[in-house]
Amino acid sequence: MNLSQLKPYTKDLTMLIVEDDEFLRSSTAAMFRRLFKLVEEAVDGQEGLEMYQKDPHRYDVIFTDINM
């Protein structure tokens, strides 16, 4: 399956990316922005948690680094 085939399934979804490595976070976000309606970024776990707690229903997918 390629990106154009995925787009119909993801175009209405939102994503939060939580990653402390700036290059990895920005490049991952750039890729997912081609697929998702909204992609937001958090620089660490604390910021990601705060963003999630503000509106737990805002994100359909959370993509996070396990080791930060």
VMD Tcl script that draws the C-alpha trace (Angstrom):
set ca {
  {0.00 0.00 0.00}
  {1.37 3.44 -0.89}
  {0.66 6.90 0.57}
  {-2.07 7.76 -1.93}
  {-3.88 4.56 -1.00}
  {-3.65 5.41 2.73}
  {-4.89 9.00 2.40}
  {-8.63 8.12 2.25}
  {-8.30 6.39 5.63}
  {-6.24 9.08 7.37}
  {-7.35 12.40 5.83}
  {-9.83 13.13 8.64}
  {-7.57 12.01 11.50}
  {-5.39 14.06 13.84}
  {-2.01 13.11 15.27}
  {0.27 14.19 18.10}
  {3.97 13.38 17.70}
  {6.01 13.34 20.92}
  {9.74 13.11 20.21}
  {12.73 14.82 21.82}
  {15.03 14.50 18.80}
  {14.29 17.63 16.74}
  {15.35 16.23 13.37}
  {13.41 12.99 13.81}
  {10.33 14.84 15.09}
  {10.26 17.37 12.25}
  {10.93 14.83 9.50}
  {8.31 12.44 10.88}
  {5.79 15.27 11.15}
  {6.49 16.35 7.57}
  {5.78 12.85 6.32}
  {2.57 12.46 8.32}
  {1.30 15.92 7.33}
  {0.91 14.50 3.82}
  {-1.62 12.03 5.23}
  {-3.35 13.50 8.27}
  {-5.71 16.46 8.64}
  {-3.67 17.79 11.58}
  {-0.25 16.88 12.97}
  {1.01 18.62 16.11}
  {4.40 18.20 17.77}
  {5.58 18.03 21.38}
  {9.28 18.29 22.25}
  {9.14 16.00 25.29}
  {6.83 13.78 27.31}
  {5.77 16.56 29.66}
  {4.69 18.83 26.81}
  {2.94 15.91 25.09}
  {1.02 15.07 28.25}
  {-0.01 18.71 28.73}
  {-1.21 18.95 25.13}
  {-3.19 15.73 25.52}
  {-4.71 16.78 28.85}
  {-5.96 20.09 27.41}
  {-8.26 18.16 25.08}
  {-8.03 14.35 25.26}
  {-10.37 13.98 22.28}
  {-8.29 16.21 19.98}
  {-5.95 13.44 18.80}
  {-6.89 10.23 17.05}
  {-3.30 8.94 17.00}
  {-0.37 9.61 19.34}
  {3.06 8.72 17.97}
  {5.65 8.78 20.75}
  {9.26 7.96 21.49}
  {9.59 5.29 24.18}
  {12.95 6.55 25.48}
  {13.27 10.30 25.95}
}
mol new
graphics top color blue
foreach p $ca { graphics top sphere $p radius 0.5 }
foreach p [lrange $ca 0 end-1] q [lrange $ca 1 end] { graphics top cylinder $p $q radius 0.2 }
display resetview
